[in-house]
Amino acid sequence: GQQLNQSPQSMFIQEGEDVSMNCTSSSIFNTWLWYKQDPGEGPVLLIALYKAGELTSNGRLTAQFGITRKDSFLNISASIPSDVGIYFCAGATNFGNEKLTFGTGTRLTIIP
Amino acid sequence: NAGVTQTPKFRVLKTGQSMTLLCAQDMNHEYMYWYRQDPGMGLRLIHYSVGEGTTAKGEVPDGYNVSRLKKQNFLLGLESAAPSQTSVYFCASTDGGRLGKNIQYFGAGTRLSVL
């Protein structure tokens, strides 16, 4: 099946630092989604992107839909302790079964 | 509005035992999905349903069966559990691409250990 390469796999940062992560695909997606998973919980949507080149913000989070449609980026500015968790990208290619392909996740840890 | 509810939250099985995981959604969504999450492997699709009475195989369907007898419920069954099925299972639902913009809503997960 399709593969989404998400990097980095893990990040250790200090509170207040900015964070960047990305996803790349071997094929084109029509939709990119970014989810966050807190420990012991299910993933929760952060940002949805539907057009190539689109740049969308949600508070301190900003995500971009790559021009080639094969990648997406998520940035978090001025990280705070509650940003800890696992971040997943997900891509969708068509309408009909609405399946998503997920990246392997980026685990964010904030060093006190 | 509960969203997506999964039961049970935790379960320990012995090899060879069977069980059913229940997913219920109250958002009137057409599409429902079962995923498993293993360390370093993200979310992998087991089975999914595009509507009441329909089911289809995902990426890792072997050893699992599903049923969607009612629109709001999606059941995942393990007929003969194996240690390789130790995982965290998530259910998700969506209205789809046109209405729901491909956004899937997830339950809190079921943590299953098979000894």
Interface residues (C-beta under 8 A of the other chain):
Chain A: G1 L4 Q6 Q9 T31 L33 Y35 G40 E41 G42 P43 V44 L45 A48 Y50 F88 A90 A92 N94 F95 G96 N97 E98 K99 L100 F102 G103 T104 G105
Chain B: V4 Y31 Y33 Y35 G40 M41 G42 L43 R44 L45 Y48 V50 A56 G58 E59 F90 A92 T94 G96 G97 R98 G100 K101 N102 I103 Q104 Y105 F106 G107 A108 G109
